Amino acid sequence: MAANMKAVKLRIKSVESTMQITKAMELVASSKLRKAKERADTCRPYFQELYRTLQDIAKGNTEFYSIYAKEAKNEKCCYVLVAGDRGLAGGYNANLFRCFEADAKGKEICVVPVGKKAVEYAKSRKLEILTDSFAEIANLSVADSFEIARALCREFRKGTFGHVELCYTKFVSMLSQMPVSVPILPLIDIAKEDGEDPEAKKIRNLILYEPNGVEVFEAIVPEYLGGLIYGGICESVASELAARRTAMEAATGNAEEMIEQLNLYYNRARQASITQEITEIVGGAEGV
């Protein structure tokens, strides 16, 4: 009985130690999550304005032509696959990979994995990797996003692939994160009319671009794609942190419940041991 009680006591200490770790990870994730959300919200307006500029150029030029806005004959698709660096985030990475597999099924593909888990996944599945230079999502900056975008545009112009999709996890709320795959090249809908106000259209047509609209358009596209990729990375980081916070909160709750059950078991065993000792003492006294 004494040996059993000692084992239970050690188990309680072990679970308490684990609970301290999960609680600390929950607090760290909560702190980093606020910063990740702020970063995503701060950069979004700038890149939305870039998209409006691209629309203005495409719609304002009747003879507009750009390889970035033309339906591609090459059906090969390059995926920018944005996953996490670590586990312990519930089904965050697994859900993203399921989304990617469903979207990529039956297609000829290559990938740009972003994050350690994405690189590991791509290598384990023997996928064609365009570059694996961006293995740590935690250390990526806006400059890295622009570097990815420029590499994609360079290969797109060469005809290496005809489509680019960004596969990342969209941050919906603290309790909800949704993996999505979004087409980002070619920009085939950029010049479509959308019921624009005639006055705004008249003003737009007065804008002059130097050296010309098409060159400005093709110079802006990599910057715009870099913004989309950076936004996807920021949302993915926020989603991973939210998923980890939820997972660690659940783990902490489970640890507390387990400690409560172990304490109850320990106290019952201790009480039984004391009762047995008293019974033995009384029995011995009666024998004398």
N, C-alpha and C positions, 0 to 999 in steps of 0.2 A: 504493500500500500504506500509506504514511504517513498519507494523508488518511483512509483506511478505519479505521486504528487510532485516530486521533483521534476519529472519530465513535463508535466503540465505547466509548472512555474516557468521552466525554460521556454516552453512554447509561447506563453503569454509575453515574455520579454522579447522574443523574436518578432511576434506580431506587432508589438508596440514600436519596435525599432523600424519595421517596414512602414507602419502608419506615419511615423515622423517623416520618412522620406517622401511618401505620397502626398502628405500635407504640404511639405516644402515645395514639391514640384507643382502642386496646384496653385500655390501663391505666386511662384515664379512665372507660370504660364499666364496667370491673370494680369500680372504687371506688364509682361511683354506684349500681351494682346492689345492693351490700350495703345501702345506705341505703334504697333503694326496697323491698327485701324486708322489712326491719325495719319500715318504715312500714305496709306491708300487713298484716303479722302483728300489729302492735300494735293496730290499729283493729278487727280482725275480731271479737274476743270481745264488744265493746260492742254491735255491731250484731246479733250472734247473740242476745244477751239481749233486744234490742228486739223481734226476731221472736218470741221465746218469749212476751213480754208480749202481743203482738198475738194470738197463738194462745190465750193464757189468756182474754183478753177475749172473743174470738169463740166459744170453746167453752163458756165459763161463762155465757153469756146465751142462753137458749132463743129469745128473740125478737130476736136480733141481726140488724141490717141495716145495711149500709154500701155506698155506691156503689162503694167501692174493692174490695169483696169480691163484687160481683155480676157475673155473666156479661154482657158488653156486647153490645148489638145492633149498635152501630157497628163495622164490620169494619176501618175504617181503622187503620193501625198506625204509631206513632211510634217510630223507632229512635234510640237514643243511640249514635252511631257513634264509637268511641274509636280513633283512629289516632295515628301519631307526628307529630313536628314536622319531622323530617328524613329523608333517605334513608340510604344506606350502611349498611343493616341487613339485607342479604340480601333474602329474600322476605317480610319482616314485614308491610309495608303491603299488598302485592299479595295475600297469602294472606287477610288480613282482609277486603279488598274482595270477594274471590271468595266467602267465607263469607256476607257480607252479601247479595250478589246472589242466591245460591242460596236464602237464607231469604226474601228479599223478593219473589221472582219471582211475578208474578200478583197481588200485593197492592196496594191503594191505600195509599201511604205518605207520611210526611214524616220529616225527620231533624233531630236536634240533633247537628251535627258537633263533635267535640272533638279538637283537634290540627290543625295547619296542613294536613297531608296529607288529613285528613278533609274540611276546608272546601274545599280545592282539588278533591277528588274530587266532592263534592256539587254544586259550581258547574259543573264540567265536564260532569256528567251531567244538569244542569238539574233537580235534585231539589228538591222543596218543602222549604225550610229554615225551621224554627220560629224559630231564632236562631243566629247565627254569632259570638256574643260570647265564645266559649271556644276561640279559635283557637290558643292556645299551651298545650299540655298540661303543659309543664315548669313553668309558673307557677300552675297551678291548686291550690287549697287545699280543705280540708273545707268552708269557707264557700261556695266556688263550687259544690261538689257539691250542697249544700243549696239553693242558688239554682236550679240546674237542676231539682232534685226538686220544689221549690215551683211552678216554672213548668209542669212536666209535670202536676202534680196539679191546678193551676188550669185548664189546658186540658182535662184529662180530665173534670173536673166539668162543664165547659161543653158537653162532647160533641164537641169538635173531633176527637177520635179515641177509639177504644174499647179500644186495646191499646197497651202500651209494652214494647219489648224493648231490652235492653242488649247491644250487639254489641262485644265487646272480645277481647283475646288473653289467654288464661289461661296463667299461668306454671306449667309442669309441672316443668321442670328447666333447668339451664344449657344443655342441648343440645336441649330440646324445649319449644316454645311452641305452644299450640293455639287458633286463633280459634274463638269460640263466640258464639251468639246466644241470650240467656236472657230469657224472658218475666218481667217484673217487675210488671206491672199488666194486668188486675185480679188480686187475691189470692184466686182462686176456691177454692183448697184449704185456706185458712187455718182453717176451722172443722171440717174433716173429722176424725173420730175415728181415732186411730192405735194402738189397743190400749194406752191409757194405764193406769197403775196406779190402781186404785180409790181408794186412800188419797190419792194426789196429786190426783186429781180432786176429792175431798171438800174438801181444803185449798184448792184453787183456787176452788171455789164460795163460800168464805167471804170472799174478797177483795172489798172495796167500792171503787168508783171515783167520784171527784168531778169534775165534777157528775154524770156517768154514764159507763158503759162505752163507749158508741158515740162520744161526744165525745172521750174520751181516745184511743180507737182512731184516729179521724180526725185527731187532732193528732199522733199518733206516726207515721202512715204516711209523711208527707213526710220525717221524720227518718230513717226506716228506708230509704226509697228513696235518700235522699242518701248513706246509708252504703253501699248496694249500688253506687251510681255511683262513690263515692270508692274503694271496694275494687276495682272494675273498672279505674279509672284507675291505681291503684297497681300492679295486676298487669300492665296494659298497658305502663306505664313500665318495669317490671322485665323484661318480655318483650322490649321494644324494645332495652333495654341488653344483654340476653343475646344477642339476635340480632346486634346490632352488634359485640359482643365476638367472637362466633364468626366473623362476616364479616371483621373486621379481623385476627383471628388467621390465617385462611386467606389473606388478602391479604399479610400479612407473610411467611408461609411461601412463597407464590408468588414474592414479591420476592426472598427469599433464594435460591431455586432459580434465578431468572432471572440474578441477580448471579453465581452460581457458573458458569452456562453462558456468560455474557458474558466473565467472567474467563478461562475456559478458551479461548474463541475468541480473546480478545486475546493471551493468552500464545502460542498457536499461530501467530497472525499475526506476532507479534513475533519468534518463533523463526525463522519462514520468512524474515522480512525480514533478520535477522542472517545466516542461512545464505546468502541471496542476495548480500549485501554481501561476505561472505568469498569466495564463489565468484568474484565480479567482481574482487576484489583479486588472488586467486590467478591468475585468467585473465590479468589485466593484467601481473602479474609474469612469467608464462611468455612473454608476448608480447615483453617487453623482452629 
